[in-house]
Amino acid sequence: MKVSIIGTTGYGGGELYRILHHHPVFNIQSVHTTRDEIPLYEEFPHLNGITDLKLEHIDAEEIAKHSDIVFLAAPSGVSSKLVPAFSETGIQIIDLSGDLRLTNGQEYKKWYKHEPVESNLLEQAVYGLSEWNKEKIMDAKLIANPGCYPTATLLGLAPVVKEGLIDPDIIIIDAKSGASGAGRAISKKLLFSEINENFRIYKVNEHQHIPEIQQQLNLWNRGVSPITFNTHLLPITRGIMATIYVKLTDNLHSERLLELYNEQYLHSPFVRVRSSGNFPSVKEVAGSNYCDIGLHVDERTGRLTIVSVIDNLMKGAAGQAVQNANLMNGLDETAGLEFIPMYP
């Protein structure tokens, strides 16, 4: 099957190229940008000698003539302008931006500060949280790929939220990400001298991923109240750690909850639940599509601490996008994604 990538000059698009270059079924037909038409290796020198593909401008009809799937790795506010044209061609679309994730267009406008996509396209889009939405993804033509923070958070929370084991009024998420999560745009806060040996909180109670997480939690449990969610910038290149605090509604021990998580994720090849007393770190999933989860019940307080880690560019973006493409086309969901994490 032939695929095209739009937004190939960003980190997410570059990671898509890395994955798809080795995919056993998908072949990269073309790469596209709104910027200069130059060889891809001039934008990403690490691809010199690997590909001669040239970045091309975007023409939905032409792309659909030659490809079966298009990955939109463009920024939010840009994808929303591309989706309508591609949707008319019948090509499979996987959007990595936030433009299709919120079902309420006005909520999107409030949090993202862009005009929303037409409501009929929002209704067609399937939220691509691979482990929890497989059946819908398999029948979809249009996928809203989840955000990186929501992926780590939702995979960590899903079992206890769906089973009603926590107080829905108290969910606190303390999340941290490496610098690649901010993309390749130039920013003073991302200068080496600003980020090195530093640790910064940002978008306090205002992160655009809040309504995305809230939306999915409410689909699982209507009683979930507004969450507390805050993000921090780590002085590392890639990786996310979401440390989640919830209040249990019953006297449950860590071992029982570990059994529940292992049962829930038994058939999820990319979710690894750690043993009792074992907690993951971001380096242990770097460069892979894994989400590693550790948890512990504090019997003094009745609170459960969940630690969920992913690579923000892989499971949090490009890796999950390819996982969804596999599901959409009846392939093994692990196809092209069986990367062992890079360590150290």
C-alpha positions as CSV (number, residue, x, y, z in Angstrom):
1,M,0.0,0.0,0.0
2,K,1.2,3.5,-0.9
3,V,1.2,6.3,1.7
4,S,1.9,10.0,1.7
5,I,3.1,12.2,4.5
6,I,2.2,15.9,4.9
7,G,4.1,18.0,7.3
8,T,7.3,16.0,6.8
9,T,9.6,18.8,8.0
10,G,8.4,18.5,11.6
11,Y,9.5,16.0,14.2
12,G,6.3,14.0,13.9
13,G,6.6,13.8,10.2
14,G,10.2,12.9,10.4
15,E,9.4,10.1,12.8
16,L,6.6,8.8,10.4
17,Y,9.2,8.6,7.7
18,R,11.6,6.6,9.9
19,I,8.8,4.1,10.8
20,L,7.3,3.8,7.4
21,H,10.7,3.4,5.7
22,H,10.9,-0.1,7.3
23,H,7.2,-1.0,7.2
24,P,6.5,-4.4,5.6
25,V,3.3,-3.3,3.8
26,F,3.2,0.5,3.5
27,N,5.5,2.2,1.0
28,I,6.2,5.9,1.1
29,Q,4.9,7.4,-2.2
30,S,5.5,11.1,-1.5
31,V,6.3,13.7,1.1
32,H,4.8,17.1,1.3
33,T,5.2,20.5,2.8
34,T,3.8,24.1,2.6
35,R,7.4,25.3,2.5
36,D,10.2,25.1,-0.2
37,E,10.3,22.1,-2.5
38,I,13.7,20.6,-1.6
39,P,15.1,17.1,-1.2
40,L,14.0,15.7,2.1
41,Y,17.6,15.0,3.2
42,E,18.3,18.8,3.0
43,E,15.7,19.3,5.7
44,F,16.8,16.1,7.6
45,P,20.5,15.5,6.9
46,H,20.4,12.1,8.7
47,L,18.4,10.9,5.7
48,N,21.2,11.7,3.3
49,G,21.9,8.6,1.2
50,I,18.7,6.9,2.4
51,T,16.1,8.7,0.3
52,D,16.0,10.9,-2.8
53,L,12.4,11.9,-2.2
54,K,11.7,15.6,-2.7
55,L,9.3,17.6,-0.7
56,E,6.3,18.5,-2.8
57,H,3.5,21.0,-2.5
58,I,0.1,19.7,-1.4
59,D,-2.6,18.7,-4.0
60,A,-5.2,16.5,-2.5
61,E,-6.5,15.1,-5.7
62,E,-3.1,14.2,-7.1
63,I,-2.0,12.6,-3.8
64,A,-5.2,10.5,-3.6
65,K,-4.5,9.3,-7.2
66,H,-1.2,7.7,-6.2
67,S,-1.7,6.9,-2.5
68,D,-4.0,4.8,-0.3
69,I,-3.3,6.6,3.0
70,V,-2.3,10.2,3.9
71,F,-0.8,11.1,7.2
72,L,-1.4,14.7,8.2
73,A,1.4,15.8,10.5
74,A,0.7,19.4,10.0
75,P,0.2,21.8,13.0
76,S,-3.3,22.4,14.4
77,G,-5.1,25.0,12.4
78,V,-3.4,23.8,9.2
79,S,-4.8,20.2,9.1
80,S,-8.3,21.6,9.5
81,K,-8.0,23.3,6.1
82,L,-6.6,20.1,4.5
83,V,-9.1,17.5,5.8
84,P,-12.1,18.7,3.8
85,A,-10.3,18.4,0.4
86,F,-8.9,15.0,1.2
87,S,-12.2,13.7,2.6
88,E,-13.7,14.2,-0.8
89,T,-11.2,11.9,-2.5
90,G,-11.9,8.8,-0.5
91,I,-8.4,8.3,0.7
92,Q,-7.8,7.1,4.2
93,I,-6.8,10.0,6.5
94,I,-4.9,9.9,9.8
95,D,-4.6,13.4,11.3
96,L,-1.9,13.8,14.0
97,S,-2.9,17.4,14.9
98,G,-5.6,18.3,17.4
99,D,-8.1,19.5,14.8
100,L,-10.4,16.5,14.8
101,R,-10.1,15.3,18.4
102,L,-12.8,17.4,20.1
103,T,-16.3,16.6,19.0
104,N,-17.5,20.1,20.0
105,G,-16.3,22.6,17.5
106,Q,-16.8,25.5,20.0
107,E,-14.6,23.8,22.6
108,Y,-11.9,23.4,20.0
109,K,-12.1,27.1,19.1
110,K,-11.9,28.0,22.8
111,W,-8.8,25.9,23.5
112,Y,-6.9,25.9,20.2
113,K,-7.8,29.5,19.1
114,H,-8.6,28.3,15.5
115,E,-11.8,27.9,13.5
116,P,-13.1,24.4,13.9
117,V,-13.6,21.8,11.1
118,E,-17.1,21.3,9.7
119,S,-19.3,19.4,12.1
120,N,-19.9,16.5,9.6
121,L,-16.2,15.8,9.5
122,L,-15.9,15.9,13.3
123,E,-18.8,13.3,13.4
124,Q,-16.9,11.0,11.0
125,A,-13.6,11.2,12.8
126,V,-12.8,8.2,15.0
127,Y,-10.6,8.9,18.1
128,G,-7.6,6.7,17.5
129,L,-6.7,5.5,21.0
130,S,-5.6,2.2,19.6
131,E,-6.0,0.0,22.7
132,W,-9.5,1.1,23.5
133,N,-11.2,1.9,20.2
134,K,-10.0,-1.0,17.9
135,E,-13.4,-1.9,16.4
136,K,-14.2,1.6,15.4
137,I,-10.7,2.2,14.0
138,M,-10.9,-0.9,11.9
139,D,-14.0,0.5,10.1
140,A,-12.8,4.1,9.9
141,K,-11.7,6.2,7.0
142,L,-10.8,9.3,9.1
143,I,-8.8,9.0,12.3
144,A,-8.1,11.7,14.9
145,N,-4.8,10.5,16.3
146,P,-4.7,11.3,20.1
147,G,-2.3,13.8,21.6
148,C,0.8,12.7,23.4
149,Y,-0.2,13.7,26.9
150,P,-3.7,12.3,26.5
151,T,-2.3,8.9,25.3
152,A,-0.1,8.5,28.4
153,T,-2.8,9.8,30.7
154,L,-5.7,7.8,29.3
155,L,-3.9,4.5,29.0
156,G,-2.9,5.0,32.7
157,L,-6.4,5.8,33.9
158,A,-8.7,3.7,31.7
159,P,-9.0,0.5,33.8
160,V,-9.9,2.2,37.0
161,V,-12.2,4.8,35.4
162,K,-14.1,2.3,33.3
163,E,-14.5,0.0,36.3
164,G,-15.7,2.9,38.6
165,L,-13.0,2.2,41.2
166,I,-12.0,5.8,41.8
167,D,-13.7,9.0,43.1
168,P,-14.6,10.8,39.9
169,D,-14.3,14.1,41.5
170,I,-10.6,13.9,42.2
171,I,-8.2,13.2,39.3
172,I,-4.9,15.0,39.4
173,I,-2.4,14.6,36.5
174,D,1.2,15.8,36.9
175,A,2.8,15.4,33.4
176,K,6.2,16.1,32.0
177,S,7.6,16.1,28.5
178,G,10.8,16.3,26.6
179,A,11.5,19.3,24.4
180,S,10.6,17.6,21.1
181,G,6.9,17.8,22.2
182,A,7.0,21.5,21.4
183,G,8.0,20.8,17.7
184,R,10.7,22.4,15.6
185,A,9.5,26.0,15.7
186,I,12.0,28.5,17.1
187,S,11.2,29.5,20.6
188,K,13.3,31.3,23.2
189,K,12.1,28.9,25.9
190,L,13.6,26.0,24.0
191,L,17.1,27.4,23.6
192,F,19.7,25.1,25.1
193,S,20.7,27.7,27.7
194,E,17.1,28.1,28.7
195,I,16.1,24.4,28.9
196,N,19.4,22.8,30.1
197,E,19.7,22.2,33.8
198,N,16.2,23.6,34.2
199,F,12.7,22.4,34.9
200,R,9.6,24.5,34.0
201,I,5.9,24.3,34.4
202,Y,3.9,25.7,31.5
203,K,0.3,26.4,30.4
204,V,-0.9,26.1,34.1
205,N,-4.4,24.7,34.0
206,E,-4.7,25.9,30.4
207,H,-3.2,23.1,28.3
208,Q,-5.2,22.4,25.1
209,H,-5.1,18.6,25.9
210,I,-7.3,19.1,28.9
211,P,-10.6,18.9,27.0
212,E,-9.4,15.9,25.0
213,I,-8.6,13.9,28.2
214,Q,-11.9,15.1,29.8
215,Q,-13.9,14.1,26.8
216,Q,-12.7,10.5,26.7
217,L,-12.9,10.1,30.5
218,N,-16.6,11.2,30.3
219,L,-17.3,8.7,27.6
220,W,-16.0,6.0,30.0
221,N,-17.6,7.4,33.1
222,R,-20.1,10.3,32.9
223,G,-19.5,11.1,36.5
224,V,-15.9,12.2,36.1
225,S,-15.6,15.9,37.1
226,P,-13.2,18.4,35.6
227,I,-9.6,17.2,36.0
228,T,-6.5,18.9,37.3
229,F,-3.9,18.6,34.6
230,N,-0.5,20.4,34.5
231,T,2.5,20.0,32.3
232,H,6.2,20.5,32.7
233,L,9.2,20.7,30.3
234,L,12.0,18.3,31.0
235,P,15.6,19.0,29.8
236,I,15.6,15.9,27.6
237,T,14.8,15.4,23.9
238,R,11.9,12.9,24.0
239,G,9.7,11.1,26.5
240,I,6.6,11.8,28.6
241,M,5.9,10.8,32.2
242,A,2.3,11.2,33.5
243,T,2.1,10.8,37.3
244,I,-1.6,10.4,38.2
245,Y,-3.2,10.7,41.6
246,V,-6.7,9.3,42.3
247,K,-8.8,8.4,45.3
248,L,-10.0,4.8,45.5
249,T,-13.6,4.2,46.4
250,D,-12.9,0.8,48.0
251,N,-10.1,-0.8,50.1
252,L,-8.1,-2.2,47.2
253,H,-4.5,-3.3,47.3
254,S,-1.8,-2.7,44.7
255,E,-1.7,-6.4,43.8
256,R,-5.4,-6.5,43.0
257,L,-5.1,-3.5,40.8
258,L,-2.1,-4.9,39.0
259,E,-4.2,-8.0,38.2
260,L,-6.9,-5.7,36.8
261,Y,-4.4,-3.8,34.6
262,N,-2.8,-7.0,33.4
263,E,-6.3,-8.4,32.5
264,Q,-7.3,-5.2,30.7
265,Y,-4.1,-5.0,28.6
266,L,-3.6,-8.7,28.0
267,H,-4.2,-8.3,24.3
268,S,-2.5,-4.9,24.0
269,P,1.0,-5.7,22.7
270,F,2.3,-2.1,23.3
271,V,1.2,-1.7,26.9
272,R,3.5,-3.2,29.5
273,V,2.3,-3.3,33.1
274,R,5.2,-3.3,35.6
275,S,5.3,-5.7,38.5
276,S,4.6,-4.6,42.1
277,G,7.1,-2.0,43.3
278,N,8.5,-1.5,39.8
279,F,8.0,1.9,38.1
280,P,9.0,2.9,34.6
281,S,11.2,5.7,33.4
282,V,11.1,7.5,30.1
283,K,14.4,6.1,28.8
284,E,12.9,2.6,29.0
285,V,10.5,3.4,26.2
286,A,12.5,5.8,24.1
287,G,12.3,5.2,20.4
288,S,9.6,2.6,20.8
289,N,5.8,2.4,20.6
290,Y,5.5,1.1,24.2
291,C,3.5,2.6,27.0
292,D,4.8,1.3,30.4
293,I,2.6,1.6,33.5
294,G,3.4,1.2,37.1
295,L,1.1,1.8,40.1
296,H,0.9,1.7,43.9
297,V,-1.8,2.1,46.5
298,D,-0.9,4.2,49.5
299,E,-2.9,2.4,52.2
300,R,-2.5,5.4,54.6
301,T,-4.4,7.7,52.3
302,G,-6.4,5.4,50.1
303,R,-4.9,7.0,47.1
304,L,-3.7,5.3,44.0
305,T,-0.6,6.6,42.2
306,I,-0.3,5.6,38.5
307,V,2.9,6.3,36.5
308,S,2.6,6.1,32.7
309,V,5.5,6.7,30.3
310,I,5.7,6.9,26.5
311,D,7.9,8.3,23.8
312,N,6.0,11.4,22.8
313,L,7.0,11.1,19.1
314,M,6.2,7.4,18.9
315,K,3.3,6.1,21.0
316,G,2.4,9.8,21.5
317,A,2.3,10.6,17.7
318,A,3.8,8.8,14.7
319,G,3.9,5.3,16.3
320,Q,0.2,5.3,17.3
321,A,-0.6,6.7,13.8
322,V,1.0,3.7,12.1
323,Q,-0.6,1.4,14.7
324,N,-4.0,2.9,13.6
325,A,-3.2,2.6,9.9
326,N,-2.4,-1.1,10.6
327,L,-5.8,-1.6,12.3
328,M,-7.6,0.2,9.5
329,N,-6.2,-2.1,6.9
330,G,-6.6,-5.4,8.6
331,L,-2.9,-5.8,9.4
332,D,-1.3,-7.0,12.6
333,E,-1.2,-3.8,14.7
334,T,2.5,-4.3,15.5
335,A,3.5,-4.3,11.8
336,G,6.5,-2.0,11.3
337,L,6.5,-1.0,15.0
338,E,8.5,-3.7,16.8
339,F,11.3,-1.4,17.8
340,I,13.2,-2.3,20.9
341,P,13.6,0.8,23.1
342,M,16.9,2.7,22.7
343,Y,18.9,2.2,25.9
344,P,20.8,3.8,27.4
